[in-house]
Amino acid sequence: MKRTIMLAAGGLVLAVRVAGAQGSCEDVKRYFSKPPKIGEWAELQLDMKKDEGKKPMLSQVAFVDREVRDGEQFYRLQMTMTQKNGQKQILQMLTPWGPEALDKEYDTEVVMKMGDQPAMIMPFKGGKDQPGIADIRKKCGEVNFVGEETVQVPAGSYKTRHYSGPEGDSWMSMDVPGWRMVKMVTKKGDTMVLTATGEGAKNAITEKPRDMRAMMGGRGFPGMKAPKDQAEKEETEQ
């Protein structure tokens, strides 16, 4: 199941790891400071060195909804990966956003849909120790800010901040929704470029997801668990 989640995020998992890891410690929170606009989206093309000559993968990140829980604003972040065969994999995370979000721990859920398979909802525990966020904390001090550069990508021309570190180079811009990624080149030869941005993104999962929390006993899997009140409710029902 954990491997399936990673596949659903596809190239976007790599994007958040490298974008976060290669933002200097001083800049990381700045990239999270701009509140998302519902409907905005960014599309990225991922070319893996090992798949050279093959059709690249396309990944889109979008903000499709928001809601208040316990007085706090959460956003529904939707990540859609289009595989080489055209099949789409969708992963949605309900997450806080903002500089302070990197220091919070929270219990929400993820919704996942793989191709034509039924959508599933599972518990998720986010916070400072989750994959990606933990990488930011560990690696931001290992990279250097190279300078401001104007970069041309399929989506257009962007004024960026260029970072370089052990895993490669990345070019970031506050004008790009989501991870702020404009371009990335890893030491392994993998590349990611911004191909398009826009507005009007909608929730791509229109069916009612199967609730997997009860089946998982409120435990989820590594890095995921049901909110305390939900787990207690399920135990009582059993």
Number of C-alpha atoms within 10 A of each C-alpha: 9 12 7 12 18 14 18 26 23 23 25 26 18 17 24 20 18 26 28 27 28 32 30 21 19 10 14 19 17 13 23 19 14 15 13 19 17 18 16 19 25 25 26 25 22 23 21 19 13 10 10 11 9 11 13 16 19 24 28 24 25 28 27 21 17 17 13 10 9 5 7 8 13 17 21 21 25 27 27 26 26 20 19 12 8 11 11 17 23 25 26 26 20 23 22 24 17 15 16 11 18 21 11 12 14 15 16 20 23 20 23 27 22 19 15 9 9 13 19 18 19 24 26 25 21 24 20 17 17 15 14 20 19 16 18 24 16 12 20 21 15 15 19 17 16 13 11 14 13 13 16 14 14 12 15 12 11 19 16 21 20 23 22 21 22 13 16 18 23 28 27 25 19 19 15 20 24 25 20 21 26 33 26 25 18 18 11 11 13 17 19 25 22 24 18 17 18 13 14 12 18 16 14 14 16 8 10 10 15 13 14 15 22 19 11 15 15 23 18 21 15 11 15 20 23 24 18 10 10 14 19 14 12 15 12 7 8 8
